[in-house]
Amino acid sequence: MIRLYNVSKTYLKSQTKAVDDLSLEIHSGEIFGFLGPNGAGKSTTIKMITGILKPDCGTIEVEGINVADNPIGAKSLVGFVPDNHDTYDTLKGIEYLEFIGTMYGVNTATLKARIDEYALLFALTDDLPKMISSYSHGMKQKLAVIAALIHEPKVWILDEPLTGLDPQSTYQLKQLMRKFADKGNTVFFSSHVIDVVEKVCDRIGIINHGKLVTVDTLDNIRANGKATLESMFLTVTSDDITATVAKPTDGEDK
């Protein structure tokens, strides 16, 4: 569903690659957790997948569509929850969701039904007629989640989506991620909350200094006697060792 081949990115005025020769395949029907320290290259990778940034080299595909060759086609398949939940504060919540749905070509009746469903799920129904400028951080986060799902994408990308969410909304989001993946879609989930990643993800990748240092299933991590995902993360991201990319496990490239 998502494929990256030898992707690199260097920012201007920097000699260090933010993402360095990254190759990765993320499958349909899975929740993929993407971990790394601050500045490791997580957000840069996500912005390249979503077409916000262009890689210096390499190829990125979403559902077989080359993001560089057909950015609109690729973006139409993606729902993105950014880490800064940028919204239009001068709009009401309902106006923002209607705008997003219209941009994706969702018909009026379907759009209303989806807004009603997700607003009820995240306890945002009474707040949709209010100006977004009056929203709390958590309310804006929930609005961004709903906006990302309004067109029923095939790929759902979430960058630190749990920030500011109350426990009930966090639970609903985790359940929604599982339900979304079980329909054959793909969830790409970046977070610093390692225990949540360990509970909800099927497979994880860890990036450090722009390089992918580990890709493995959670089942394999547990079967190989690794105590916790947290201990594994701390080991492979330590600057005192040189980590190498893990070889794909059986069935990983199916």
N, C-alpha and C positions, 0 to 999 in steps of 0.2 A: 504493500500500500504506500509506503514511503521508502525511497531508496536514495542514498547519498553515495556518490563515487568520487573518492579522492578530492574532497572539497576542502579548500583552504580560504582563509580570509585574514588580511592584514589591514589595520586601520592606518590612515595617514598619520605621519609623524611618529610612527612606531615601527621598530625593527622586529618586534615579536609578533608571531602569528597568533591571532585570537583563536582561530581554528586551524589545525595543522593536519592536512591530508586525511581527513575523516571519511571513512567508508562505513556505512551502516544500512541494514535493511530492517524495517519494522513491518510486521505482518498484519494481515487482516484478523480481526477477532481478538486482538490482544491489547492489554494496557501496558504500555512501555514506560518505565520510569527512567528519567534522565537526571543523573546526579552529578554534582561537582562542587568544589569550593567556590567562593566568590571570585569572579574574574576568570573562571576556568574555560569559558566559551559556551556555556549553556544558552544564554539569551541570544548570542550571535548566531548559533546554529539554528535556533528557532526562527529568528528573523530572516535567515536565508531560506528556510523551508517555506515560510509564508510569503516570500517574495518581497519583504520589506528591504532587505539588503541583497546585493548581488555578490556572489562569491568571486574571488580572484581567479579561481580555476576549479575544475570539477563539474559534476553534473548532479542535479537534484530532480527527482521525479516524484510526483504524487499521482497515484492510480495510473501509472504509465505515462503521464503527461509531463514533459520537460518544463520545469518552471521558467527557465530562461526563454524557451521558444514560444510558450503559450501561457503567459502569466495569468491571464484572466480565466482561462480554462482550469488551471490548477487551483487558483484562489476560490473558484466557485465550489470546489469540493471540500474546502477547509472551513472549520469554525475555530476561531482563535480567541483565547482569553489571555490578554497580555498582563504583564506584572504591574503595569501602572494604570490599568482600567481607564484609559482616556475615553471620555464621553463628552457630549455637547451639553454643558451645564445650562445653557440658555433654553434648552428644550425640556418638556415634561418627559417623564419616564415612558409613558405610552407613545408619545410622539417619536422618541428615539427608536423604540422597537419597531414601530410602523415604518419609519424611515429605512432601517436596516432590512426589514423584510421586503420592502418594495425594491430596494437596490438588488436583492437576490432574486426578484421575480416571483415571490410567493403571492398567490392570489389572496384576495381580501378575506374570504371566509376561512381559509386554512390558516392564514396569519392570525386572525382573531382567536381561533381555537387554540393555537399553539401558545400565544401570549397568555391566554386564560389558564392553560394547563400549567405552564412553568411558573407563572406569577403565584398561583395557588400553592405550588410545590415549595417555593422559596419564601412564602409569606410576604409577598410584595404587592398583592392586589390593591390594597388600600393606598399604597404609595405611588402607584403609576400615574395618577393625575397630578402629582406634585412636581415642582421643578427639580431637576437633577441637582442643581446647586444647593438644594436643601438636604440632599442625601448624605448619610454617614458613609464612611469608608466601606463598611460591610454591605450597605445597600447598593452602592455603586458596583461592588464586586459581583453581587447577585444579578444586577442588571446586565453586566458584561457577560456573565455565564448564559443568561437567557438569550442575549443577542447572538451569541456564538452558535446557538442551537436552532435558531428560528427558521433556518432554511434546510434543516435536516442534512447536515454535511456527512460525507463519508469518513472524514478525518477530523478529529477534535484535538486541538493542541492547547494545552493549558500551562502557562508559565506562572508558577507560584499562586495557584488559584485559591488556596485556603486562607490567605492573609486577610484578616479582618472578619472572617465568617464566624457566626455563632455556632455552638455545637450542633444544633438541629440542622442548620444549613450545611455544615460540614458533612454530617451523616447523609443528607439527601444528595449532596454532590457525589460522594463516594458510591452510593447506590446507583446513581444515574450513570456514572462512568462505567460500572460493571454491566449495566443493562445495555448501554450503547455499544460496548465491545461485543457482548454476546449476540448482537444482531449482525455480526460480521464486519463491523466498522473498526476503526483504529483510534486508540487514545494514546497521545503522546503527552506525558505528564512530567513536568519539571518541578521539583520541590526541594526545599531544605529540610522538610519534616520527614526524616528517614523512617520513623516507625509507621507513618501513614503509607509511604511508598512500599514498605515491606508487607503491609497488610493488603493492599489493593492491586499491586502490579504483578503481572505474569512474568515479565522479564525486565532486566535493568541494564543500563549502560552507565558507566562512570567516565567522565571526562576530566582531565587535569592538565593544566598548561596547554590547552588547545588540542590535546591528543586523547583519543579514546583508549582508555587503559583496561577496561573490563566490559565484556558483554556476556551475560549469563542469565539463566532462568532462576527464579527464586527457589524452585524445587532443587536444582542442582547445588545452589549455594548451601542449602540445608543438608542435602545428602552428602556433600563433601566435608561435612563436619565443621563448617565455618559457624562460629557461635551465633553471630547476628550480622545483619546487613550493615549495621553501624560499625562494627569492628572491622569488617571487610573494607568498608569505605575509608576508614581512618588509615588502614594499612596501605592501600593502593594509592592514596593521595598524599602520603607522607613524602616530604622533600628529601628524606634521608635514604630513600630507596629509588631504584629505577624500575618502574613498572612497565610491563609489556602488554600488548593487546592480547586478550584471551582468545584462543582459537574457538571458532563456533562449535557449539555442541551439536550432537546428532539431531538432524531435523530442523536446525535453525535457519537453513537457507531454503526451506521449502516455499 
